[in-house]
Amino acid sequence: MAKVNNIRPGVEIAFSDGPRTIYPVTLRQLRKLNGVMKQMETTESDDESVDLMVQAAAIILEKIEPEVAADLDLVEDLLDIKSFNEMIAAAMGTDPNA
C-alpha cells in the first residue's frame, strides 16, 4: 500500500521552528476538520476561536507528525495566523500561494 505522502503533493509551510510539508487531509481527517470549522463559525470568544484553530491545526498534523499534533500547547506555539491560513489551504488541496 502506498503511503499517502507518496501519492499527493504537499506544500511547504513555515512554522516557528522551521518548515513542514503539509499534505491534503484524508476524508477521515476532513470529517473531523469540518466539525471544528463549523464551531468556529458560531464562537463568540477570541480565546475559543484560537482554541479551535489549534484543534484544526492538530487534525491536519495528526498524520504528518502525530507527536506534535498530540501536544496542543506546542501546536499553538508553532503557528501564527499566516501559517495557519496557509496550512488550511494546503490541507484542502489548494496552493496557499496561488
Rosetta silent file (secondary structure, phi, psi, omega in degrees, C-alpha in Angstrom):
SEQUENCE: MAKVNNIRPGVEIAFSDGPRTIYPVTLRQLRKLNGVMKQMETTESDDESVDLMVQAAAIILEKIEPEVAADLDLVEDLLDIKSFNEMIAAAMGTDPNA
SCORE:     score description
SCORE:     0.000 S_00000001
   1 L     0.000  132.882  179.960    0.000    0.000    0.000 S_00000001
   2 L   -72.479  141.525  173.818    1.376    3.433   -0.949 S_00000001
   3 L   -71.154  143.474 -177.268    1.980    5.952    1.785 S_00000001
   4 H   -54.832  -42.181 -176.015   -0.368    8.919    1.479 S_00000001
   5 H   -69.298  -13.931  178.142    2.523   11.365    1.249 S_00000001
   6 H   -86.728  -14.292 -175.549    3.921    9.491   -1.760 S_00000001
   7 H  -113.459   -7.430  179.237    0.813    9.938   -3.904 S_00000001
   8 L  -127.657  137.474  178.031   -0.232   13.510   -3.136 S_00000001
   9 L   -72.233  147.778  176.997    1.880   16.646   -3.464 S_00000001
  10 L  -110.865  171.592  178.915    2.481   18.668   -0.328 S_00000001
  11 E  -124.747  129.791  178.256    3.091   22.359    0.316 S_00000001
  12 E   -77.655  126.347 -178.682    5.946   23.613    2.455 S_00000001
  13 E  -120.361  137.576  177.823    4.683   25.899    5.232 S_00000001
  14 E   -81.525  120.981  172.739    6.882   27.971    7.553 S_00000001
  15 E  -106.202  168.937 -176.451    6.362   27.147   11.231 S_00000001
  16 L   -64.271  -24.241 -179.842    8.131   28.947   14.065 S_00000001
  17 L  -104.126    9.304  178.888   10.671   26.119   14.382 S_00000001
  18 E   129.634  172.837 -175.670   11.189   25.601   10.645 S_00000001
  19 E   -75.926  150.995  172.874    9.313   24.448    7.566 S_00000001
  20 E  -134.544  148.271  175.809    6.983   21.469    7.387 S_00000001
  21 E   -93.805  123.442 -178.784    5.347   19.921    4.351 S_00000001
  22 E  -104.879  132.285 -178.111    1.560   19.872    4.671 S_00000001
  23 L  -110.624  156.267  174.333   -0.455   17.386    2.632 S_00000001
  24 L   -56.260  141.477 -178.514   -4.151   17.335    1.747 S_00000001
  25 L   -72.854  157.212  173.358   -6.135   15.707    4.545 S_00000001
  26 L   -75.944  167.802  177.714   -7.767   12.316    4.265 S_00000001
  27 H   -62.669  -35.423  177.511  -11.548   12.095    4.210 S_00000001
  28 H   -63.377  -44.061  177.056  -11.479   10.909    7.832 S_00000001
  29 H   -65.594  -39.036  179.961   -9.477   13.990    8.812 S_00000001
  30 H   -60.434  -39.609  178.504  -11.768   16.188    6.714 S_00000001
  31 H   -58.740  -46.499  179.341  -14.777   14.919    8.654 S_00000001
  32 H   -68.470  -41.870 -178.594  -13.137   15.979   11.950 S_00000001
  33 H   -63.241  -41.153  178.304  -11.820   19.236   10.494 S_00000001
  34 H   -60.593  -39.136  177.968  -15.260   20.223    9.191 S_00000001
  35 H   -61.437  -42.342  178.697  -16.719   19.783   12.675 S_00000001
  36 H   -67.933  -42.731 -178.527  -14.135   22.150   14.155 S_00000001
  37 H   -64.292  -36.099  176.612  -14.567   24.686   11.347 S_00000001
  38 H   -64.366  -38.346  177.192  -18.347   24.736   11.872 S_00000001
  39 H   -64.559  -33.234 -179.885  -17.770   25.506   15.556 S_00000001
  40 H   -64.519  -30.135 -179.085  -15.521   28.413   14.521 S_00000001
  41 H   -67.863  -25.714 -173.701  -18.442   29.993   12.665 S_00000001
  42 H  -110.334   -2.554 -178.430  -20.518   30.273   15.828 S_00000001
  43 L   -72.367  145.707  179.709  -17.961   31.086   18.518 S_00000001
  44 L  -111.460   -3.589 -175.728  -18.203   34.484   20.165 S_00000001
  45 L  -110.570  134.715  176.547  -14.937   34.373   22.085 S_00000001
  46 H   -63.088  -40.716  178.893  -11.497   35.184   20.680 S_00000001
  47 H   -62.784  -41.679  178.450   -9.917   32.658   23.042 S_00000001
  48 H   -65.432  -37.634  177.244  -12.332   29.975   21.909 S_00000001
  49 H   -60.755  -43.937  179.227  -11.575   30.830   18.272 S_00000001
  50 H   -65.433  -42.147  177.469   -7.849   30.365   18.895 S_00000001
  51 H   -57.982  -41.888  179.186   -8.503   27.071   20.713 S_00000001
  52 H   -68.734  -36.107  175.865  -10.474   25.853   17.690 S_00000001
  53 H   -61.969  -41.976  178.765   -7.710   26.985   15.325 S_00000001
  54 H   -64.191  -42.499  177.188   -5.234   24.935   17.358 S_00000001
  55 H   -61.210  -42.168  179.134   -7.559   21.911   17.214 S_00000001
  56 H   -62.461  -44.733  179.137   -7.875   22.310   13.437 S_00000001
  57 H   -62.356  -40.359  179.400   -4.103   22.501   13.047 S_00000001
  58 H   -63.220  -38.434  177.313   -3.658   19.401   15.216 S_00000001
  59 H   -61.870  -43.188 -179.793   -6.077   17.458   12.994 S_00000001
  60 H   -64.929  -37.982 -177.221   -4.050   18.435    9.934 S_00000001
  61 H   -81.550  -13.261 -169.782   -0.788   17.432   11.614 S_00000001
  62 L   -61.000  -29.641  178.302   -2.009   14.132   13.074 S_00000001
  63 L   -94.935  -16.012 -179.647   -0.901   12.002   10.099 S_00000001
  64 L   -88.784  -50.962 -179.774    2.215   14.072    9.359 S_00000001
  65 L  -141.055   81.019 -175.260    3.631   14.464   12.870 S_00000001
  66 H   -58.418  -34.135 -179.635    1.419   12.693   15.411 S_00000001
  67 H   -67.743  -33.648  176.177    3.685   13.551   18.344 S_00000001
  68 H   -72.996  -45.468 -179.042    3.383   17.269   17.559 S_00000001
  69 H   -59.224  -30.476 -178.284   -0.379   17.031   16.961 S_00000001
  70 L   -74.029  -16.323 -177.454   -0.838   15.433   20.380 S_00000001
  71 L  -108.665   90.722 -174.699    0.671   18.472   22.142 S_00000001
  72 H   -62.637  -32.261  176.310   -1.816   21.336   21.647 S_00000001
  73 H   -63.672  -41.744  177.601    0.407   23.805   23.514 S_00000001
  74 H   -64.049  -45.629  178.751    3.225   23.039   21.090 S_00000001
  75 H   -56.257  -44.770 -179.446    0.902   23.385   18.084 S_00000001
  76 H   -61.871  -37.725  179.512   -0.211   26.783   19.373 S_00000001
  77 H   -73.816  -23.948 -176.075    3.417   27.916   19.738 S_00000001
  78 H   -81.265  -20.703 -171.338    4.378   26.726   16.247 S_00000001
  79 L  -112.738  149.782  164.888    1.789   28.708   14.294 S_00000001
  80 L  -120.502  179.772 -174.305    0.930   32.299   13.545 S_00000001
  81 H   -64.180  -36.792  179.416   -2.135   33.474   11.634 S_00000001
  82 H   -65.187  -48.261 -179.084   -0.325   33.446    8.265 S_00000001
  83 H   -67.383  -33.645  176.606    0.986   29.913    8.671 S_00000001
  84 H   -62.431  -47.979 -179.418   -2.404   28.735    9.965 S_00000001
  85 H   -62.517  -39.971  177.133   -4.184   30.115    6.882 S_00000001
  86 H   -64.923  -39.500 -179.820   -1.578   28.570    4.576 S_00000001
  87 H   -63.303  -43.618  178.587   -1.903   25.275    6.422 S_00000001
  88 H   -61.523  -44.857  179.309   -5.695   25.210    5.987 S_00000001
  89 H   -61.020  -46.388 -179.516   -5.347   25.909    2.259 S_00000001
  90 H   -64.058  -39.621  179.746   -2.720   23.191    1.811 S_00000001
  91 H   -64.567  -27.357  178.085   -4.795   20.705    3.824 S_00000001
  92 L   -87.799    2.067  176.461   -7.729   21.358    1.473 S_00000001
  93 L    86.053   15.054  177.799   -5.516   20.593   -1.513 S_00000001
  94 L  -110.489  159.462  178.743   -5.084   24.133   -2.775 S_00000001
  95 L   -84.042  115.692 -178.629   -1.925   26.175   -3.205 S_00000001
  96 L   -67.681  -13.005 -178.363   -1.837   28.821   -0.453 S_00000001
  97 L   -99.533    0.939 -177.397    0.453   30.933   -2.626 S_00000001
  98 L   -80.330    0.000    0.000   -1.810   30.988   -5.687 S_00000001
